[in-house]
């Protein structure tokens, strides 16, 4: 049987009386503490900020307290202000580690013989915050009051501060780098801003005129980080510039763009000197080419002895060494070049041996015409001489890239085939008598541009040995022809003043004991209107080898002859037919199958020139 409490009427009256006495002590009072900052964000450079504190509590409290805990020990309380400024609590401090609960700023009304404003109070406090902060900053708040010796805690919302948005700033710019080819180069940048900027490295290959983003690949890594790595730098990257773009929601800024990559490389010979045999009393030229960064300098040596300019030697510190007036004692000497650029190790070329040819041995080659036109053909005349008995006879020709063999006029028993490239070989089993002259024709690729060279090497068996010598000039330069040498105005017509200039060269004379004779001899002279000048010091028929020939000099002998002058007069007299009759234009065009590579152009009128 269960029991239950049964309230009688007197008991109910007693409970109601007790409740009436207790309920007044349980009255709920308004209690709200709020803190309002003067700004919701802080400056990265540091600054000051004021906080307004509003307290609401029961009207008859004995003490009302408030405290704040800053996010770091570097925050400093500067002052407290307002109409009713509470004193600082005795246990407050702003100098210890913020992790220490005691690292608080505290104020208390009624704590030090000061009254408590009835029901509410407000005041302000100003703080100084440090530079260099990042991310959100939290200031913890707390409060309480004491009533009838009972302390009641009040929840106070913490204050959250965000960084003030700022455009990106480049704090550290990337610097120049000098790196040996094949090694890595690094560029570093530092940027700040709010929000924190993202980075993108960029490169300029034209001295800073244009920039393009780089991507992570075999050549680059870290393209969106503070450090860009250029992997295994190459000479092709010489002078490239690098910069970083820093971007956030406000703007994009760039580093200064002056960080230049300098690539160094020890010298390396791309062309070694070729052993040659030359007749006594003649001259020989050895040529090399070396790559490297910085550009190498050269020092020629005979064996291990460094040579100097003077006497029979010239070009001792250039790409080509020339030895003149060859003597019998020169035979068998080895010559080499050392290339230096300050990057170790220095490079030494292979040895080239100087041999002396028997008297009467030699070879020359010359261009038929003035040069080449892309897509056309070029013909070269080669003359080889010797004396005495020889057992073998051969010629090797090195062609420019893409050029092909078309035909020749030789009687060689073994010769190149049509469309052969790179290296052409002729061999005679039936030895020519003393000398031979023949021509060969080459096709020019349509993409050809600029001057190119052809090298010819003659190989002969003499006695039990073998001699090799180069045809002169070495190499034979074939220029790309656009205008005739006479056409100094470059308007594709031969004018009267231009023809007169050629006549001036044609009339060059040489003084003999019997009087002056016309030679038409000329020399190269860069400061003249056509790059040539009369040579009155050369006798008629004196052989000469020039680095380049006048376009009218189709025989390539350094003289303007009557037939060559007449050829130019033929171009000068080109006429164009009009409704009113023919007019002289002097117009010409490129035509590779002519003696000089040009032809009259009767279809070109003056108004189209």
MARROFI-655423 format. One record per residue (C-alpha): x, y, z. Coordinates in steps of 0.2 Angstrom, whole numbers, plus 5000, padded with zeros to 4 digits. Layout:
<recs>
XYZ
...
</recs>
This chain:
<recs>
500050005000
500850164994
500850325005
500550504999
500750675008
499050745011
499150935013
497850995025
497151165024
498251235038
499851165030
499451255014
499251415022
500951395030
501851355014
501051505005
501651615019
503451555018
503451574999
502851755001
504351785013
505651705001
505251764984
505751944987
507551884989
507551794972
507151954962
508051964945
509052124942
509652194925
511552154923
512352194906
514152244903
514652294885
516252354877
516352454861
517952484852
518352644843
518752534827
518452354822
520152334814
521952374818
523452444808
524952334804
526052474809
525352484826
524252624834
523052674848
521252624851
519952674863
518652564871
516952624879
516352514893
514452524898
513952434915
512152404920
511952324938
510752324953
510552504960
511252464977
512752354974
514352384985
515552354971
515552344952
517152274944
517652264925
519352184918
520052164901
521452044895
522452104880
523051974867
524852004870
526052084883
526552224871
524852304873
524952454884
523652534894
523852724891
522352804900
520652794908
519352934904
517452974906
516353064918
516452934932
518152854930
518352704941
520052674949
521152534943
521052374953
522452344964
522952174956
522952234938
524452234927
524852254909
526752194910
526652004912
526451864899
524651874893
524451684897
524551734915
522751764922
523451914931
523952004915
522352104915
521752284916
520552304930
519352434936
518152434951
516852554957
516752554976
518452464978
519452614985
518252724994
517352774979
515552764977
514652654964
513552754952
511752694955
511152564943
512452594929
514152674924
515252704909
516952754906
518352734892
520052664892
521352694878
522752574874
524252564862
524452404852
526052344844
526652344826
526852174816
525252094822
524351974809
522651884809
521251914821
521551984838
520451944853
520252054869
519451944883
518252044894
517451994911
516452084925
515552064942
514752154956
514452124974
512752134982
512452095000
514152015001
513651904986
514751914971
513851894954
514851864938
514351954922
514651884905
515552014894
515751974875
517551974869
518052104857
518752044840
519852154829
520352114811
521852184802
521552344792
521452304773
523052374764
523652354746
525152244744
526952314748
528552234742
529652224757
531152144749
531452154731
532352004721
534152034717
535352004703
536051824701
537551764692
537651574690
538651454680
537751364666
536951204672
536751254690
535151324698
534751514701
533551574715
532651734716
531851784733
530451914736
529551964752
527752054752
526552104765
524752174764
522952134771
522352014765
524051934763
524451944745
524751794733
526351794723
526651754704
528351764697
528651834679
530051844667
530551964653
531651904639
531852084631
532552184644
530952224654
529952284639
528752134640
528352014655
527451844655
527051734670
528151584672
527451414676
528051264686
528951154674
530651084670
531451254670
530551334684
529851294702
529151394716
528251514704
526951564716
528051564732
529251684739
530751594731
530851564712
532051424707
532751424689
533351254686
534851204676
535051384669
535651394650
536651524640
534951554631
534351634648
535751764648
535051934653
533351874657
532451974670
531351914684
530052004695
528551954707
526752014706
525952024723
524052024723
522652044735
520852104734
521352284734
522752284721
524252204712
526052274714
527652214706
529452204712
530652324703
530952204689
532852234689
533352064695
534452004680
535051824677
536851824672
537451654665
539251614665
540051464656
541851414654
542551424636
542151284624
542851274607
541551254593
542851264579
544651204580
546051264568
546351154553
548051084548
548651164532
550051154519
550551314511
551951364499
553551434505
553451624505
551551624506
550451654521
549251544531
547751584542
547151474556
545451514563
544451454578
542851494587
542451474605
540851494615
540651544633
539951684644
540651804646
541351804628
543051724628
544651814623
545951714613
547851684614
548751594600
550251484603
551551394594
551651234604
551551304622
552351474618
551151624617
551351724601
551251914599
550852024585
552252094574
553452034561
552651884552
551251864565
549551954566
547951914575
548851834589
547451874601
545951864589
544951724581
546151714566
548051694567
548951744551
550751694547
551551774532
553151744522
553251564527
554951494529
555551314528
555851314547
553951334549
553651164543
552951044555
552551174569
550951154579
549851304582
548351314595
547351444603
546851464622
545151534625
544851624642
543451724650
543751714669
542751554671
543851404675
544451304666
545251394651
544951294635
546351244623
546051204605
546651054595
548351074587
548451124569
550051074560
550851194547
551551104532
552451184517
551851134500
553051094486
553251244474
551751264463
550451184474
548851294478
546951314476
545751454474
543851464473
542751614468
540951644466
540151664449
539051814451
538751934466
537951814478
536351714481
534551744481
533451624492
532751484482
533951514467
535651434463
537451484465
538951434455
540751424462
542351414451
543751304458
545551304452
546851184459
548751184454
550151074457
551851024450
552850864449
552150684452
550650654463
549750484467
548050544472
546950694469
545350744479
544350894484
543150904499
541851054500
540851094516
539151174512
538051284522
536551204530
535151164518
536151194502
536251054490
537350994475
536551014458
537950984445
539751014440
540851024425
542250914432
543050754425
543150674442
542950484442
541950504458
540850654462
539350704472
537650654467
536150774464
535450834481
536950784491
537050904507
538350954520
539950874513
540350854494
541850744488
542750734472
544150614468
545150584452
545950424448
546550494432
547650624438
547450794429
548950874422
549651004433
548051104436
546251094433
544751224434
542951174435
541351244442
539951164453
538251234455
537251234472
535351254475
534951384489
533551344501
532051464500
532351504519
534151554517
534651724524
536251824527
537951784522
538551604522
540251524519
540951374509
542651294513
543651184501
545051064506
546250984493
547050824497
548550754486
549650604488
551450664486
552850534486
552450424501
551550554510
550050664509
549750854509
548150944512
547851124509
546351244509
545751344494
545851534496
545051634502
544651524517
543151524519
542351584503
540951704509
539351704499
538251854503
536451864501
536151984486
534752114487
535452254477
536852274464
538452354471
538252494459
536552534465
537052634480
535352714482
534552534484
533052574472
533352434460
533852544446
535552594439
535652784438
536852904429
537852954445
538052764450
538652724433
539952864434
540552794450
540952624442
541752714427
542852804440
543452634447
543652574429
544852714425
546052674439
547852694432
549552624437
551152724434
552452634425
554152694418
553352704401
551852804408
550152764415
549152614411
547352584415
547052434427
545352464434
546052404451
545052434467
545152394485
543952374499
543652544508
542152554520
541952744521
541552764503
539852774495
539952594488
541252514500
542652524487
544052634481
545252644466
546852554469
548252654460
549652554468
549252384459
549952344442
548952264428
548752084430
549352074448
548451934457
547451994472
546251904484
544952014492
543751974506
542352034495
542152084477
541252224468
539652164460
540252214443
541852114445
541151954438
542951884435
543351914454
545151974450
544952144459
544852244443
543452324433
543652274415
542852334399
541652184397
541152204415
540852394413
539852354397
538752234407
538252364419
537952484405
536752354398
535752364415
535852554415
535052554397
533552454402
531952534395
530152534399
528752544386
527452684388
526052744376
527252884372
528752774368
530152694378
530952784393
532552734401
532352664419
533952564422
532852444431
533552274435
533052114445
533851964453
534151824441
535351684447
535751604430
536651764423
538451804424
538251934438
536551864446
535552014439
534552044423
533752194415
531952224421
530952304407
529252274416
529752394430
529152574427
529952724436
528352754445
528452584453
530352604459
</recs>
